Amino acid sequence: MNEKMASEPMASENALSLSRVKLRTGRDKTLFDVDELDVRRGEVLCLIGPNGAGKSSLLKVLALLERPSDGRLLFDSAPAWENGMVAKRRRIAIVFQDPLLYDTTVFENVAAGLKFRRVPRREIAGKVRMALEMLGVAHLEKQRARYLSGGEAQRVSLARALVLEPEVFLLDEPFAGLDPEATRRLLSDLRALLSKRKLTTVFVTHDRSEAVAIADRVAVMMEGRIRQVGPVQEVLARPTTPEIAAFVGVENVLPGKVVSKEERAVEVAGGKTVFASERPNASDVFVSIRPEDILVDEPGEKRKSSARNRFEGNVSSISPAGPHFRIEVDCGFPLVSFLTKRAVEDLDLAPGSRVQVLFKATAVHLIDR
């Protein structure tokens, strides 16, 4: 290996890194207090959490629009607020919930940032048209912004940010005002675009379905703190607290007591025993099971299944839940499952129906109490 190459420092895998970063208001109210958070190069990190958790405030700090009260923010391994902060800010693009377009044509809106940066006029047209084509709105380039639909306006806003070729792309609830179909289409297109360009992205949302659709990793933020960070499916299946479990859609969170660590057996309400595949760390735990991992069947049915957990009970309630139905069953302890309309009809379910519920030990996650 070339001696010069060997002596060169390796670039950090993180585009952004926060350490003990706090943001306070003038009245000394803490908006957020983040011990540690890394944004890896080329990943889509979704910052999820309930409204008021501090997500948007944190995004403004990442965009270098707000200076933190304490702590350290590194951008490309260098302190963000030192030596050329303005130049660093120009390497970041941010899109907000409201498109905030100028009352001019789509083309002029997307070209505005390039003109501000004094990009040669001969280059602007090609860059703008390429950005509009990427977002599927090239046919609207002569349309005035005031006549765009919500979905079209947000696509133009995304094009206006991406035409600047940022190294870091930040999005703050960009689909909050859109209808479900416009959101679905735009999410799909944006995910493909970000994946193709390997663009480092932080996406803020309180909607976990958006995170599932677009993120590589998620960071769960509650009450101004980062509570859990990990790959999307890991956080959905293995939440670290009951509050996170509830937020990510785990409707079955049951207090229990470990009766056998070797058997991974936990006693829940009604003296019933639930078996897990993971070894418990504590004696008192919460049993966490996602509703989609619970099968509902006719009572006494000896279905071929590797499910170690089988209980009988009565249906307490049935209610619509999007394309599915939410079924709550009283097994001596409550369990919630999601079923299709056809499954509900085939089983002839109604409140009071006797049923059997089954779920695998691998579907059970234990949270220390």
PyMOL commands that set and color helices and strands:
alter all, ss='L'
color gray80, all
select helices_A, chain A and resi 3-7+55-62+85-89+106-116+121-134+138-140+145-147+150-162+180-197+208-214+232-237+242-247+269-271+291-293+341-346+361-363
alter helices_A, ss='H'
color red, helices_A
select strands_A, chain A and resi 14-24+30-40+44-48+70-75+78-79+92-95+168-172+200-205+217-222+225-231+252-260+265-267+273-275+284-289+295-297+309-321+324-330+334-339+354-359+364-368
alter strands_A, ss='S'
color yellow, strands_A
deselect
rebuild
show_as cartoon
